[in-house]
């Protein structure tokens, strides 16, 4: 099995198109055409993790955080990033990062976070915008089913919990070919007035080339008329953070003790208690201070995230409890999820969970 075959499975788990624009995801180091010997899954691809990969004969390291985030002008081994990259290259080890591609997935980092706390009725906290496009095309009635089904198979027509969604309307199309035309209906130079079906479907923008390929391959006309529009709609199944509900409301202190236990947090920094029960909980794994207002607007009783600064705790405004449980802690179970996903998809192959704890924060 080549590394690129494993990468296709990882893209199925966390499409790279879901990642934020600032992020650096995908294959960071290595040749995807190399034969894979094993996969080591970790949180951070540090030097000790590369050593672990060497010892366990894994030539692909799948990490959550990208070890390469900004450009490197020199690789001399002067810092932890350069040392990791040098060691990986010297030992023919590929490094692949998922980061916000998995953050934004409906079953990704924040769903894992919610599941660990037992939250139910979960939904995306900040749905992704500018991600949906609409295709409009026209064909004869006899060709409509073939075109529609091809578009559906290419990924178009998915809205929330529904698939194969489209809108279809009848109309009259007209055309007249020139000397270079080869019309399916009528003769060149003949003015044709024909009944047509207008087909409208939405799709995630990263699928556009695949959608158009399916359209052209299955359309009966020599020249395919189509239009593509950017939509302002938010994508309800892709985005950052998540909000859900506890099965039973809890006292504030008991809730934070539950969070500490379930997320194995050595300490939790939080805003002042409000003297109210906790039922509705928003979460955002990693640095999530930007989502405080979103959590408040969503009616959360508590917002769990990490890396909150001193003044940001004031933003609670007595409308909810803000709790910083630690960056690593909020993403703690992500690598376990990746391992489980790969093991279900790739049988009889070494998929190994790293034993290295790469949390740089220690507690006294």
C-alpha positions as CSV (number, residue, x, y, z in Angstrom):
1,X,0.0,0.0,0.0
2,X,1.4,3.4,-1.0
3,X,1.2,6.4,1.3
4,X,-1.2,8.2,-1.1
5,X,-3.8,5.4,-0.6
6,X,-3.8,6.2,3.1
7,X,-4.0,9.9,2.4
8,X,-7.2,9.4,0.4
9,X,-8.7,7.7,3.5
10,X,-7.6,10.7,5.7
11,X,-9.2,13.1,3.2
12,X,-12.4,11.1,3.5
13,X,-12.2,11.5,7.3
14,X,-11.3,15.3,7.1
15,X,-11.5,16.9,3.6
16,X,-8.7,19.4,3.3
17,X,-11.2,21.8,1.7
18,X,-12.8,22.1,5.2
19,X,-9.7,23.6,6.7
20,X,-9.4,27.3,7.5
21,X,-7.5,29.5,5.0
22,X,-4.8,30.3,7.5
23,X,-4.0,26.7,8.2
24,X,-1.4,24.3,6.8
25,X,-2.9,20.9,6.4
26,X,-2.3,17.8,4.3
27,X,1.1,16.2,3.4
28,X,3.8,18.4,4.9
29,X,6.8,16.2,4.4
30,X,7.5,13.2,2.2
31,X,6.6,11.4,-1.1
32,X,3.1,10.1,-1.3
33,X,4.2,7.5,-3.9
34,X,6.4,5.8,-1.2
35,X,5.3,2.3,-0.1
36,X,3.8,2.6,3.4
37,X,5.3,0.5,6.3
38,X,3.0,1.8,9.1
39,X,1.2,4.8,10.4
40,X,1.8,6.5,13.7
41,X,-0.9,8.8,14.9
42,X,0.0,11.7,17.3
43,X,-1.1,15.1,18.5
44,X,2.1,16.9,17.6
45,X,4.9,15.6,15.3
46,X,7.8,16.5,17.6
47,X,11.3,15.0,17.5
48,X,10.5,12.4,20.1
49,X,7.5,11.3,18.1
50,X,9.7,10.9,15.0
51,X,12.0,8.8,17.1
52,X,9.0,6.7,18.1
53,X,8.0,6.3,14.4
54,X,11.5,5.1,13.6
55,X,11.5,2.6,16.4
56,X,8.1,1.3,15.4
57,X,8.9,1.2,11.7
58,X,6.2,3.6,10.6
59,X,7.1,5.9,7.7
60,X,3.9,8.0,7.9
61,X,3.2,10.2,10.9
62,X,-0.4,11.6,11.0
63,X,-0.5,14.5,13.4
64,X,-3.3,16.8,14.5
65,X,-1.3,20.0,14.8
66,X,0.9,20.9,11.7
67,X,4.5,20.9,12.7
68,X,5.1,23.2,9.7
69,X,2.8,26.2,10.1
70,X,4.6,29.1,8.6
71,X,7.3,29.1,5.9
72,X,10.9,28.0,6.7
73,X,13.7,29.8,5.0
74,X,16.4,27.6,6.5
75,X,16.4,24.1,8.0
76,X,19.5,23.9,10.3
77,X,18.1,22.2,13.3
78,X,18.2,25.3,15.5
79,X,14.7,24.8,16.9
80,X,12.2,22.0,17.7
81,X,10.4,22.5,14.3
82,X,13.6,22.2,12.2
83,X,14.9,19.3,14.2
84,X,11.6,17.3,13.7
85,X,11.6,18.1,9.9
86,X,15.3,17.2,9.5
87,X,14.9,13.9,11.3
88,X,11.8,13.0,9.3
89,X,13.5,13.7,6.0
90,X,16.7,11.9,6.9
91,X,14.6,8.8,7.8
92,X,12.2,9.0,4.9
93,X,9.2,9.6,7.1
94,X,6.2,11.5,5.8
95,X,4.2,13.9,7.9
96,X,0.5,14.6,7.4
97,X,-1.6,17.1,9.4
98,X,-5.4,17.4,9.7
99,X,-5.9,20.3,12.2
100,X,-8.8,22.5,11.2
101,X,-10.0,20.1,8.4
102,X,-11.0,17.9,11.3
103,X,-12.0,20.9,13.6
104,X,-14.6,21.9,11.0
105,X,-16.1,18.4,10.4
106,X,-19.4,17.6,12.1
107,X,-17.9,14.3,13.5
108,X,-14.5,15.8,14.3
109,X,-12.8,17.5,17.2
110,X,-15.8,19.2,18.7
111,X,-18.1,16.3,18.3
112,X,-15.5,14.2,20.1
113,X,-15.3,16.8,22.8
114,X,-19.2,16.7,23.2
115,X,-19.3,12.9,23.2
116,X,-16.7,12.8,26.0
117,X,-19.0,15.0,28.1
118,X,-22.1,13.1,27.2
119,X,-23.8,16.1,25.4
120,X,-26.8,15.4,23.3
121,X,-28.7,17.3,20.5
122,X,-25.4,18.7,19.3
123,X,-25.0,21.1,16.4
124,X,-22.3,23.3,14.9
125,X,-21.7,26.5,16.8
126,X,-20.3,28.6,14.0
127,X,-21.5,27.2,10.6
128,X,-19.1,27.8,7.7
129,X,-20.0,30.5,5.3
130,X,-19.2,31.0,1.6
131,X,-18.8,27.3,1.1
132,X,-22.0,26.4,-0.9
133,X,-22.5,26.9,-4.6
134,X,-25.4,26.3,-6.9
135,X,-25.4,24.7,-10.4
136,X,-28.2,25.4,-12.9
137,X,-28.3,23.4,-16.1
138,X,-30.8,22.6,-18.9
139,X,-31.5,19.4,-20.8
140,X,-34.2,17.5,-22.6
141,X,-36.6,15.4,-20.5
142,X,-35.2,12.1,-21.8
143,X,-31.7,13.1,-20.4
144,X,-32.8,14.6,-17.1
145,X,-32.7,11.5,-14.9
146,X,-29.2,10.6,-16.2
147,X,-27.8,14.1,-15.6
148,X,-29.4,14.4,-12.1
149,X,-28.2,11.0,-10.9
150,X,-24.7,11.7,-12.2
151,X,-24.6,15.0,-10.3
152,X,-25.9,13.3,-7.1
153,X,-23.2,10.6,-7.4
154,X,-20.6,13.4,-7.7
155,X,-21.7,14.9,-4.4
156,X,-24.3,17.5,-5.4
157,X,-27.7,17.8,-3.8
158,X,-26.8,17.3,-0.2
159,X,-28.6,19.6,2.3
160,X,-28.3,18.9,6.0
161,X,-29.7,15.4,6.7
162,X,-31.0,15.0,3.1
163,X,-29.5,13.7,-0.1
164,X,-30.4,13.9,-3.8
165,X,-32.0,17.3,-3.4
166,X,-32.8,19.2,-6.6
167,X,-35.4,21.6,-8.1
168,X,-36.7,20.9,-11.6
169,X,-38.9,23.0,-13.8
170,X,-40.1,22.7,-17.4
171,X,-39.5,25.4,-20.1
172,X,-38.7,26.0,-23.7
173,X,-35.1,26.2,-24.9
174,X,-34.0,27.6,-28.3
175,X,-30.8,27.4,-30.3
176,X,-29.5,27.5,-33.8
177,X,-26.1,25.9,-34.8
178,X,-23.5,27.3,-37.2
179,X,-21.3,25.5,-39.8
180,X,-19.1,23.9,-37.1
181,X,-22.0,22.6,-35.0
182,X,-23.1,19.0,-34.6
183,X,-26.5,19.2,-32.8
184,X,-28.0,16.2,-31.1
185,X,-31.5,17.4,-32.1
186,X,-32.2,19.1,-35.5
187,X,-29.8,20.1,-38.2
188,X,-27.1,22.8,-38.3
189,X,-28.5,26.3,-39.2
190,X,-32.0,25.0,-38.1
191,X,-33.7,27.1,-35.5
192,X,-34.8,24.6,-32.7
193,X,-37.5,25.3,-30.2
194,X,-37.5,22.4,-27.7
195,X,-39.0,21.4,-24.3
196,X,-36.3,21.3,-21.7
197,X,-35.9,20.6,-18.0
198,X,-34.1,23.1,-15.8
199,X,-32.2,21.3,-13.0
200,X,-30.9,23.2,-10.0
201,X,-28.6,21.6,-7.3
202,X,-26.3,22.9,-4.6
203,X,-22.8,21.5,-3.8
204,X,-19.8,22.1,-1.6
205,X,-17.5,24.4,-3.6
206,X,-14.5,22.1,-3.5
207,X,-16.5,19.5,-5.5
208,X,-16.9,21.9,-8.5
209,X,-14.5,20.2,-10.9
210,X,-16.0,16.8,-10.1
211,X,-19.5,18.1,-10.5
212,X,-18.7,19.7,-13.9
213,X,-17.0,16.5,-15.1
214,X,-20.1,14.5,-14.3
215,X,-22.3,17.1,-16.0
216,X,-20.3,17.1,-19.3
217,X,-19.9,13.3,-19.4
218,X,-23.7,12.6,-19.0
219,X,-25.3,15.6,-20.8
220,X,-26.7,14.8,-24.3
221,X,-25.9,18.2,-25.8
222,X,-22.8,19.1,-27.7
223,X,-22.6,22.4,-25.9
224,X,-23.8,22.3,-22.3
225,X,-25.5,25.4,-20.9
226,X,-24.9,25.8,-17.2
227,X,-24.5,28.5,-14.5
228,X,-22.7,28.4,-11.2
229,X,-23.6,30.8,-8.3
230,X,-21.9,31.5,-4.9
231,X,-24.5,31.3,-2.2
232,X,-24.6,33.2,1.1
233,X,-26.1,30.2,2.9
234,X,-24.2,28.8,5.9
235,X,-23.3,25.2,5.8
236,X,-25.0,23.7,8.9
237,X,-22.8,20.6,9.0
238,X,-19.4,22.2,8.6
239,X,-17.9,24.8,11.0
240,X,-16.1,25.5,14.2
241,X,-17.3,24.7,17.7
242,X,-20.4,22.8,18.8
243,X,-23.2,23.2,21.2
244,X,-25.3,20.6,22.9
245,X,-27.1,19.7,26.1
246,X,-26.4,17.7,29.3
247,X,-28.8,14.8,29.8
248,X,-29.6,16.4,33.2
249,X,-28.8,19.9,34.4
250,X,-26.0,20.3,36.9
251,X,-24.7,22.7,39.5
252,X,-21.9,24.8,38.2
253,X,-19.1,23.4,40.4
254,X,-20.3,19.8,39.8
255,X,-20.3,20.4,36.1
256,X,-16.7,21.7,36.1
257,X,-15.6,18.8,38.2
258,X,-17.2,16.5,35.6
259,X,-15.4,18.3,32.8
260,X,-12.1,18.0,34.8
261,X,-12.6,14.2,35.2
262,X,-13.8,13.5,31.6
263,X,-11.2,15.6,29.9
264,X,-8.4,14.6,32.4
265,X,-7.6,18.3,33.0
266,X,-5.1,19.1,35.8
267,X,-6.7,22.5,36.2
268,X,-9.6,24.6,34.9
269,X,-9.6,28.4,34.9
270,X,-13.1,29.8,34.8
271,X,-15.2,33.0,35.1
272,X,-17.4,33.7,38.2
273,X,-20.2,31.3,39.0
274,X,-23.7,32.7,38.3
275,X,-25.6,30.6,40.7
276,X,-27.5,29.0,37.9
277,X,-27.8,25.4,36.7
278,X,-25.8,24.2,33.6
279,X,-27.8,22.5,30.9
280,X,-26.7,24.0,27.5
281,X,-23.0,23.7,26.8
282,X,-20.9,25.1,24.0
283,X,-17.4,23.7,23.2
284,X,-14.5,24.7,20.9
285,X,-11.4,22.6,21.0
286,X,-8.1,24.6,21.0
287,X,-8.0,28.4,21.1
288,X,-11.6,29.5,21.0
289,X,-11.8,33.0,22.5
290,X,-13.2,34.4,19.2
291,X,-16.3,32.3,19.7
292,X,-17.4,33.7,23.1
293,X,-20.1,35.9,21.6
294,X,-21.3,33.0,19.5
295,X,-21.7,30.9,22.6
296,X,-23.6,33.7,24.3
297,X,-25.9,34.2,21.3
298,X,-26.6,30.5,21.1
299,X,-27.9,30.6,24.7
300,X,-25.1,28.5,26.3
301,X,-24.9,28.2,30.0
302,X,-21.2,27.4,29.8
303,X,-18.5,27.7,27.1
304,X,-15.5,25.3,27.3
305,X,-12.4,26.1,25.3
306,X,-8.7,27.0,25.8
307,X,-6.1,29.8,25.8
308,X,-8.3,32.5,27.2
309,X,-6.5,35.7,28.2
310,X,-7.2,37.6,31.4
311,X,-9.5,40.3,30.0
312,X,-11.4,37.7,27.9
313,X,-12.9,36.3,31.1
314,X,-14.7,39.6,31.5
315,X,-16.6,38.9,28.3
316,X,-18.7,36.3,30.1
317,X,-20.7,39.4,31.3
318,X,-22.5,37.1,33.7
319,X,-24.4,35.5,30.8
320,X,-22.5,32.2,30.9
321,X,-19.5,30.6,32.5
322,X,-16.3,30.7,30.5
323,X,-13.9,27.8,31.2
324,X,-10.4,27.3,30.0
325,X,-9.6,23.6,30.3
326,X,-6.3,23.6,28.5
327,X,-5.5,23.4,24.8
328,X,-4.2,19.8,24.7
329,X,-6.9,18.7,27.1
330,X,-9.7,20.1,24.9
331,X,-8.4,18.1,21.9
332,X,-7.2,15.1,24.0
333,X,-9.2,12.3,22.3
334,X,-8.6,13.5,18.7
335,X,-5.7,11.1,17.9
336,X,-7.8,8.2,19.3
337,X,-10.6,9.1,16.8
338,X,-8.1,9.2,13.9
339,X,-6.7,5.8,14.9
340,X,-10.2,4.2,15.2
341,X,-11.2,5.7,11.8
342,X,-8.1,4.4,10.0
343,X,-8.4,0.9,11.5
344,X,-11.9,0.6,10.3
345,X,-11.0,1.7,6.8
346,X,-7.6,0.0,6.4
347,X,-7.6,-3.6,7.7
348,X,-4.5,-5.7,8.4
349,X,-2.1,-2.8,8.5
350,X,-0.2,-1.2,11.3
351,X,-2.1,1.8,12.6
352,X,-0.4,2.8,15.9
353,X,-1.4,5.3,18.5
354,X,1.6,7.3,19.7
355,X,2.5,6.8,23.3
356,X,4.2,10.2,23.6
357,X,2.5,12.9,25.5
358,X,3.3,16.1,23.6
359,X,1.4,18.5,25.9
360,X,4.0,21.3,26.5
361,X,2.0,22.7,29.5
362,X,2.7,21.2,32.9
363,X,0.9,21.8,36.2
364,X,2.5,22.0,39.7
